[in-house]
Amino acid sequence: MFGQEHTTMIHESVISRSLPPEVTTGSLINWLSIILLNLNYKIFAKALQLQIQPILMNIISMDQSTRQSFLHTRINSIG
């Protein structure tokens, strides 16, 4: 997906907590499609979660859905 040059730049940016000087505002516009794709995945995941939540509530038994359980916490925090 990314070339070696991009991977190295991202790795160095994470370590130094800054972008290299050759990265300009114009080059950041090229990343817009990746940002929008990530947003699409989040919207799709939320829509899917809203559709399957009622089914999950019927499938997961009370033993697995106590207030302290991981599943109960995740289902309630997402929706």
C-alpha positions in Angstrom: 0.0 0.0 0.0 2.8 2.4 1.0 6.2 2.5 -0.6 9.4 2.3 1.4 9.8 6.0 1.3 6.4 6.7 2.8 6.9 4.0 5.5 10.2 5.5 6.5 8.8 9.0 6.6 5.9 7.9 8.8 8.2 6.0 11.1 10.5 9.0 11.5 7.6 11.3 12.0 6.2 9.2 14.8 9.6 9.1 16.5 10.4 12.8 16.1 6.7 13.9 16.5 7.0 16.3 13.5 6.7 16.1 9.8 9.8 16.4 7.6 10.3 19.9 6.0 9.6 18.6 2.5 6.0 17.7 3.5 4.0 20.7 2.5 0.3 21.5 2.8 -0.1 20.6 -0.9 1.4 17.1 -0.3 -1.0 16.6 2.6 -3.9 17.0 0.3 -2.8 13.9 -1.5 -3.6 12.0 1.8 -7.2 13.1 1.7 -8.4 9.9 0.0 -6.9 7.7 2.7 -8.6 9.9 5.4 -12.0 9.7 3.7 -11.6 5.9 3.3 -11.0 5.6 7.0 -14.1 7.7 7.6 -16.1 5.4 5.3 -15.0 2.4 7.3 -16.1 4.0 10.6 -19.5 4.9 9.2 -20.0 1.3 7.8 -18.9 -0.2 11.1 -21.4 1.9 13.0 -24.2 1.1 10.6 -23.4 -2.6 10.8 -23.3 -2.4 14.7 -26.7 -0.7 14.8 -28.2 -3.4 12.6 -26.8 -6.4 14.5 -27.1 -5.1 18.0 -30.7 -6.4 18.5 -29.7 -9.8 17.2 -26.7 -9.9 19.5 -28.9 -9.2 22.5 -30.9 -12.3 21.7 -28.0 -14.5 20.9 -25.8 -13.7 23.9 -27.0 -15.4 27.1 -27.5 -13.7 30.4 -24.4 -15.5 31.7 -22.3 -13.8 29.1 -24.0 -10.4 29.4 -23.7 -9.5 33.0 -23.1 -5.8 33.7 -19.4 -6.5 34.4 -18.8 -8.6 31.3 -16.7 -7.4 28.4 -19.5 -8.0 25.8 -22.1 -6.1 27.8 -19.7 -3.2 28.3 -18.8 -3.1 24.6 -22.4 -3.3 23.3 -23.6 -0.5 25.6 -20.6 1.8 25.0 -20.9 1.5 21.2 -24.6 2.0 20.9 
